[in-house]
Amino acid sequence: MDALSERVGAGLDRMLAGIGTGGVGVAVLHGGVIGELCRQVTRSRPFAFIHADNCSITRIVQFPTGHRLLRSFNDTAHLNGAG
């Protein structure tokens, strides 16, 4: 779990650095990685965020100060009416 946590945190840091201030990025990830990202951003206990639905959207915002906010988790509203 420690190795996963380190890889996920490093990946998020690299992605946000590459996007830059005011930018928007998209990553397509497995549910376990999404859950770990949410845990790190909220500083919650392990496995606090599980069961992300397929095609759901999770939003993480980083402010210029470096503070990160979990804006949404497992949002599936865009799927309403889809096949």
Phi and psi in degrees as a GROMACS rama.xvg file:
@    title "Ramachandran Plot"
@    xaxis  label "Phi"
@    yaxis  label "Psi"
@TYPE xy
-63.4499  -40.6372  ASP-2
-65.0487  -42.468  ALA-3
-61.1869  -46.4326  LEU-4
-57.6254  -43.9025  SER-5
-64.6279  -44.5411  GLU-6
-64.0068  -43.695  ARG-7
-64.3258  -45.889  VAL-8
-61.9511  -43.0777  GLY-9
-65.2315  -39.0747  ALA-10
-64.291  -42.6314  GLY-11
-64.3861  -43.2635  LEU-12
-58.6844  -44.9821  ASP-13
-64.1888  -43.1241  ARG-14
-63.2659  -47.1689  MET-15
-65.5124  -36.4748  LEU-16
-64.6612  -38.5175  ALA-17
-71.083  -30.8581  GLY-18
-72.8189  -44.3775  ILE-19
82.8268  169.246  GLY-20
-61.6859  130.707  THR-21
81.6325  -2.7245  GLY-22
-85.7541  169.888  GLY-23
-129.353  136.074  VAL-24
-131.087  160.887  GLY-25
-133.332  137.022  VAL-26
-132.908  137.963  ALA-27
-104.917  117.761  VAL-28
-134.148  161.109  LEU-29
-75.396  155.309  HIS-30
-57.2212  -38.0996  GLY-31
-64.2273  -37.001  GLY-32
-70.2794  -41.5663  VAL-33
-59.0042  -46.535  ILE-34
-60.6449  -40.7381  GLY-35
-68.6778  -38.9846  GLU-36
-59.4287  -46.2815  LEU-37
-62.9479  -40.5696  CYS-38
-61.4098  -43.9176  ARG-39
-66.8586  -43.5656  GLN-40
-64.1623  -38.6584  VAL-41
-92.2864  -7.45249  THR-42
57.1686  39.6818  ARG-43
-93.2796  -179.263  SER-44
-72.5407  157.525  ARG-45
-56.9551  143.577  PRO-46
63.9578  22.526  PHE-47
-70.3603  -25.6988  ALA-48
-119.581  100.27  PHE-49
-129.762  165.467  ILE-50
67.0954  47.8222  HIS-51
-69.5606  126.515  ALA-52
-69.8573  151.57  ASP-53
-58.1819  137.295  ASN-54
68.768  12.4067  CYS-55
-77.1203  162.016  SER-56
-116.598  130.813  ILE-57
-120.069  132.939  THR-58
-116.617  129.058  ARG-59
-120.645  131.223  ILE-60
-113.967  135.322  VAL-61
-115.104  125.718  GLN-62
-84.7998  160.015  PHE-63
-55.4017  -25.1245  PRO-64
-75.0346  -10.8557  THR-65
98.6354  -13.703  GLY-66
-63.5054  137.198  HIS-67
-113.163  144.003  ARG-68
-131.159  133.782  LEU-69
-84.1677  107.091  LEU-70
-81.4344  -38.3832  ARG-71
-157.129  155.038  SER-72
-136.549  130.989  PHE-73
60.9807  37.5978  ASN-74
-76.142  122.09  ASP-75
-119.959  13.9249  THR-76
-58.0956  -31.1592  ALA-77
-67.9982  -12.5168  HIS-78
-91.8683  -6.61785  LEU-79
-56.397  124.068  ASN-80
85.2765  -3.70834  GLY-81
-77.8594  127.45  ALA-82
